[in-house]
């Protein structure tokens, strides 16, 4: 009788250890990160929203690289969006190549929400002609050390003032 009892206990433990429980890193598979499509006149600053959707749970850190055409745009600043208003930001700009390496983190996770988590403030260079564009390319987005499932690039179009 004892042997059967121990066999049941051992088999139960083996079964429970085999049940898949997703970790926080495995839960970012469906997240979509997208950059807004906006227009602005030459010499003016434009706020470009970066949004996230389909969050399953608990994002505490975001690492991203945004690339733009430095012949069309200049980096001014960045700020957390409404979804991440209490988050800390760091940014390293590579002016010559038009790249921004941005890190964000918080002790308050983004959970099961969608919305704007970051706003890039960019200036359209003064000498740019109407109709010029710059793709705002997401080269990399890491959520809790795991790549986002889908990245959607943005676009800035230069319009007449």
C-alpha distance (Angstrom), angle and dihedral (degrees) to the residues before:
residue distance angle dihedral
X1 . . .
X2 3.81 . .
X3 3.78 90.4 .
X4 3.80 92.0 55.2
X5 3.81 90.8 47.4
X6 3.84 92.4 51.7
X7 3.80 91.1 45.3
X8 3.82 90.4 53.7
X9 3.81 91.9 47.8
X10 3.82 92.5 49.2
X11 3.81 93.1 46.2
X12 3.81 90.1 48.3
X13 3.79 91.6 52.2
X14 3.81 91.8 47.9
X15 3.82 90.4 49.5
X16 3.82 93.1 49.0
X17 3.80 92.1 48.8
X18 3.81 89.9 54.2
X19 3.81 95.9 54.5
X20 3.80 108.7 108.6
X21 3.77 112.8 -119.7
X22 3.79 111.4 -179.0
X23 3.77 116.7 -130.0
X24 3.78 123.3 -139.8
X25 3.83 89.1 -98.5
X26 3.79 93.0 53.3
X27 3.79 91.6 52.6
X28 3.80 98.4 69.3
X29 3.82 94.4 74.7
X30 3.80 94.5 107.4
X31 3.83 100.7 41.5
X32 3.79 116.8 122.9
X33 3.81 119.9 -158.6
X34 3.80 117.3 -166.6
X35 3.80 137.6 178.8
X36 3.79 119.6 -141.1
X37 3.81 126.1 -110.1
X38 3.79 110.2 -129.3
X39 3.79 141.6 158.7
X40 3.80 132.4 -142.6
X41 3.81 141.5 165.9
X42 3.80 123.0 -103.7
X43 3.80 113.4 -85.5
X44 3.81 93.3 24.0
X45 3.80 131.9 108.6
X46 3.78 121.0 -120.5
X47 3.81 129.7 -163.6
X48 3.80 111.2 -136.6
X49 3.82 116.8 -163.5
X50 3.79 121.6 -143.4
X51 3.80 112.2 -159.0
X52 3.77 138.0 -168.3
X53 3.78 128.2 -156.6
X54 3.79 139.6 175.8
X55 3.80 94.1 38.8
X56 3.77 109.2 174.6
X57 3.79 99.3 -172.3
X58 3.74 151.8 -33.5
X59 3.80 112.4 0.2
X60 3.80 107.6 179.8
X61 3.81 100.2 163.4
X62 3.79 136.9 33.4
X63 3.79 126.4 -171.6
X64 3.78 118.2 -175.9
X65 3.78 142.5 164.8
X66 3.79 120.1 -150.5
X67 3.79 121.3 -169.0
X68 3.81 126.2 -161.3
X69 3.80 138.0 168.7
X70 3.83 106.5 -91.5
X71 3.82 89.6 -160.3
X72 3.82 88.0 65.5
X73 3.82 104.7 28.1
X74 3.79 141.8 35.6
X75 3.80 125.6 -159.7
X76 3.81 114.5 -115.3
X77 3.81 107.1 167.5
X78 3.78 145.8 -51.0
X79 3.76 134.6 -132.5
X80 3.77 137.1 -175.9
X81 3.79 114.5 -93.5
X82 3.82 124.8 -129.1
X83 3.80 92.5 -86.6
X84 3.83 92.4 56.8
X85 3.80 101.9 27.8
X86 3.83 94.6 142.5
X87 3.81 95.8 44.4
X88 3.80 124.6 117.4
X89 3.82 117.7 -122.0
X90 3.77 136.5 -158.6
X91 3.78 126.7 179.8
X92 3.77 135.1 -173.7
X93 3.79 115.3 -166.6
X94 3.81 123.8 -152.1
X95 3.83 97.1 -164.1
X96 3.77 98.2 -177.9
X97 3.80 93.4 54.8
X98 3.79 98.0 33.6
X99 3.79 96.0 -120.1
X100 3.79 131.8 141.6
X101 3.79 120.2 -163.9
X102 3.79 106.4 -160.6
X103 3.78 130.2 -173.8
X104 3.80 124.9 -170.2
X105 3.79 131.5 179.2
X106 3.78 143.1 163.4
X107 3.77 142.6 170.8
X108 3.83 86.7 -130.1
X109 3.82 106.5 75.7
X110 3.78 126.8 -142.9
X111 3.78 103.0 -116.5
X112 3.78 129.5 -174.2
X113 3.79 94.3 -31.8
X114 3.76 137.0 116.6
X115 3.79 129.6 -150.5
X116 3.79 147.9 85.8
X117 3.80 112.1 -31.3
X118 3.82 99.1 169.1
X119 3.81 137.7 26.1
X120 3.81 121.5 -157.4
X121 3.79 116.2 -157.5
X122 3.80 109.1 -153.2
X123 3.78 131.2 173.6
X124 3.78 121.0 -137.8
X125 3.81 104.8 -131.9
X126 3.82 114.4 -109.3
X127 3.80 97.1 -123.3
X128 3.83 96.3 52.0
X129 3.81 116.6 118.3
X130 3.79 124.6 -125.5
X131 3.79 111.1 -91.9
X132 3.82 94.8 32.5
X133 3.79 115.4 131.8
X134 3.77 139.9 -163.2
X135 3.77 123.8 -159.4
X136 3.79 112.7 -137.4
X137 3.78 98.5 -144.9
X138 3.78 123.5 -163.6
X139 3.80 101.1 -144.3
X140 3.79 93.4 175.0
X141 3.80 138.1 4.6
X142 3.79 118.6 179.8
X143 3.81 119.5 -175.2
X144 3.81 113.9 -168.1
X145 3.82 89.5 -19.6
X146 3.82 93.3 -51.7
X147 3.83 127.1 100.4
X148 3.80 118.4 -107.2
X149 3.81 114.0 -108.7
X150 3.80 97.4 -123.7
X151 3.81 134.0 16.8
X152 3.80 123.1 -161.8
X153 3.80 116.7 -165.3
X154 3.79 122.6 -141.3
X155 3.79 134.3 -140.5
X156 3.77 137.9 -143.2
X157 3.80 117.3 -156.4
X158 3.80 120.7 -165.1
X159 3.79 111.8 -129.8
X160 3.79 136.1 -176.2
X161 3.80 114.1 -86.5
